[in-house]
Structures are given as C-alpha cells and as structure tokens.
Amino acid sequence: MKAEDKKAKIKCDAIGCSFQLDVEWKGIPLWHNKKCPVCGECVILNDEDMAIWRGINAQVLMDNAVDPDGLLPRVSITIDTAGLRKGMVK
C-alpha cells in the first residue's frame, strides 16, 4: 500500500479537549484552519502544521516515485506537530 493511502490521527491541542480523529492522509488539508468541533477553542491544523504536512507529503510523493509499486519495505512513523510548532525545530 502506498504511503498516501495510510491513515493519520488529528487531535485538538486544547487542554482537556478529547477530540481526535483518524483521517485519510489526503484528507488532512480539509482540517486546515478549522476550529475544533468539540471545544471550538483551537484550530485543528494551523499554517505551521500545513507547512509540516506539505514537507512530509513531498517525501511521500518522492518515495512513491522511487517505488511506485510499494514493494520496498516501509516504516511507520508518528509525528507530533504540536512540538514542532513550539519552536523545537526550525
């Protein structure tokens, strides 16, 4: 299976909010600048999150160009973009 066919988990960063959702990788941009449907406090994916997603998506597209049939071994990763937004990585 190709990387872009995988699921991703999005969640609200507001303290005490329980919203989280599994979404299709290609559906992540639909949450850009959308308020949390549970608490309404936070934007689920802000501009910085989308910049990170675009970088990761570029890697996914490059991986698929190198191995279009998805026959090479793959790895699973989890990236918490909340930490990236706080300036841990620039």
C-alpha positions in Angstrom: 0.0 0.0 0.0 1.3 3.4 -0.9 2.1 5.9 1.9 -0.5 8.4 0.9 -3.2 5.7 1.4 -2.4 5.5 5.1 -4.4 7.0 7.9 -3.4 9.8 10.1 -4.6 11.0 13.5 -5.5 14.6 14.1 -6.4 16.0 17.6 -7.2 19.2 19.3 -4.3 20.7 21.3 -6.6 22.5 23.8 -6.0 21.3 27.4 -8.8 18.9 28.4 -10.3 18.5 25.0 -10.7 14.9 23.9 -11.2 15.5 20.2 -9.2 13.2 18.0 -10.0 11.6 14.7 -8.4 9.1 12.2 -8.4 10.6 8.8 -7.1 9.6 5.3 -3.7 11.1 4.6 -5.1 13.1 1.6 -7.9 14.4 3.8 -5.6 16.2 6.2 -5.8 19.6 4.4 -9.5 19.6 4.9 -8.8 20.4 8.6 -6.6 23.4 7.8 -7.8 26.5 9.8 -10.9 24.6 11.0 -12.0 25.0 14.6 -12.2 22.0 16.9 -15.8 20.6 16.6 -15.8 19.6 20.3 -14.4 22.6 22.2 -14.2 25.3 19.5 -11.1 26.7 21.1 -8.3 25.6 18.8 -7.7 25.5 15.1 -7.0 21.8 14.4 -4.3 22.4 11.8 -2.8 25.9 11.5 -0.5 27.3 8.8 2.6 25.9 10.5 1.0 22.4 10.7 0.2 22.6 7.0 3.8 23.6 6.2 5.0 20.5 8.1 2.3 18.3 6.3 3.4 19.7 2.9 7.1 18.7 3.7 6.1 15.2 4.8 3.8 14.9 1.8 6.7 15.8 -0.6 8.7 13.0 0.9 5.7 10.6 0.4 5.5 11.6 -3.2 9.2 11.2 -3.7 9.1 7.7 -2.1 6.3 6.7 -4.4 8.2 7.9 -7.4 11.2 5.7 -6.4 9.0 2.7 -5.5 5.7 3.2 -7.4 4.5 -0.4 -6.7 5.2 -0.1 -3.0 7.3 -3.3 -2.9 10.2 -1.9 -0.9 9.9 -2.2 3.0 8.2 0.7 4.7 8.3 2.1 8.2 5.6 3.6 10.3 6.2 6.9 12.0 4.3 9.2 14.3 5.0 12.9 14.3 3.6 15.2 17.0 3.4 18.6 15.2 2.5 20.4 18.4 6.1 20.1 19.5 7.3 21.4 16.1 5.0 24.4 16.4 6.6 25.4 19.7 9.9 26.1 18.0 11.7 22.9 18.9 12.6 22.5 15.2 13.0 25.5 12.8 
